């Protein structure tokens, strides 16, 4: 994607003790601090393939992940190993 800002800082979403090349998801935040500011997402195994969304949608996605709304997509994860969610987590 040639229209990416050249000065993006990519943050890798990997466990702190992760080793190896992944593949991992990386996120970069574009300029701006409003809901329409761009957010870029890519996978380390294919860094040229970048998906773009905005901060409002990214924040809603993160809140959904924290609330467990996407847990059913992960096979083999049961309630005993899933992180706690809710106001006391």
C-alpha positions as CSV (number, residue, x, y, z in Angstrom):
1,X,0.0,0.0,0.0
2,X,1.9,3.0,-1.3
3,X,-0.2,5.7,0.4
4,X,0.9,4.8,4.0
5,X,2.5,7.6,6.0
6,X,6.2,6.9,6.0
7,X,6.7,7.6,9.7
8,X,4.3,5.1,11.3
9,X,5.3,3.4,14.5
10,X,4.2,-0.2,14.4
11,X,3.3,-1.9,17.7
12,X,3.4,-5.7,17.7
13,X,0.5,-7.5,19.5
14,X,2.5,-10.4,20.9
15,X,3.0,-11.8,24.4
16,X,6.0,-10.2,26.2
17,X,7.8,-13.5,26.3
18,X,7.1,-14.4,22.6
19,X,10.1,-15.4,20.5
20,X,10.5,-15.9,16.8
21,X,9.0,-14.1,13.8
22,X,5.4,-14.8,14.6
23,X,3.3,-14.2,12.5
24,X,2.0,-11.4,14.7
25,X,-0.5,-8.6,14.2
26,X,0.9,-5.1,14.2
27,X,-1.0,-1.9,14.7
28,X,0.0,1.7,13.9
29,X,-2.0,4.9,14.7
30,X,-2.1,7.7,12.2
31,X,-2.1,11.4,12.9
32,X,-5.1,12.9,14.7
33,X,-6.8,12.1,18.0
34,X,-10.4,12.2,16.9
35,X,-12.7,9.2,16.0
36,X,-11.8,9.5,12.4
37,X,-8.0,9.3,12.9
38,X,-6.6,6.3,10.9
39,X,-5.5,3.0,12.4
40,X,-3.4,0.6,10.3
41,X,-3.3,-3.1,10.9
42,X,-1.0,-5.7,9.3
43,X,0.4,-9.1,9.8
44,X,4.2,-9.6,10.1
45,X,4.2,-12.4,7.5
46,X,2.7,-10.0,4.9
47,X,3.6,-6.4,5.9
48,X,2.6,-5.0,2.5
49,X,-1.0,-6.0,3.1
50,X,-2.4,-3.3,5.4
51,X,-6.0,-2.9,6.5
52,X,-7.1,0.6,7.5
53,X,-9.9,1.6,9.9
54,X,-10.5,4.5,12.1
55,X,-10.0,5.1,15.8
56,X,-13.7,5.0,16.7
57,X,-14.0,1.5,15.2
58,X,-10.7,0.3,16.6
59,X,-11.7,1.4,20.1
60,X,-15.1,-0.3,19.8
61,X,-13.3,-3.5,18.7
62,X,-10.9,-3.4,21.6
63,X,-13.8,-2.9,24.0
64,X,-15.5,-5.9,22.5
65,X,-12.4,-8.1,22.9
66,X,-12.1,-7.0,26.5
67,X,-15.8,-7.9,27.1
68,X,-15.3,-11.4,25.6
69,X,-17.6,-10.7,22.6
70,X,-15.3,-12.6,20.2
71,X,-14.3,-15.5,22.5
72,X,-16.5,-17.9,20.4
73,X,-14.1,-17.5,17.5
74,X,-11.2,-19.1,19.4
75,X,-11.4,-22.9,19.3
76,X,-10.2,-24.8,22.4
77,X,-10.5,-21.9,24.8
78,X,-12.7,-22.7,27.7
79,X,-14.1,-20.5,30.5
80,X,-11.4,-21.8,33.0
81,X,-8.5,-20.5,30.8
82,X,-10.2,-17.3,29.5
83,X,-9.2,-14.0,31.1
84,X,-11.8,-12.5,33.5
85,X,-14.0,-9.7,32.1
86,X,-16.3,-7.2,33.6
87,X,-15.9,-4.5,36.2
88,X,-13.8,-6.6,38.7
89,X,-11.3,-8.0,36.2
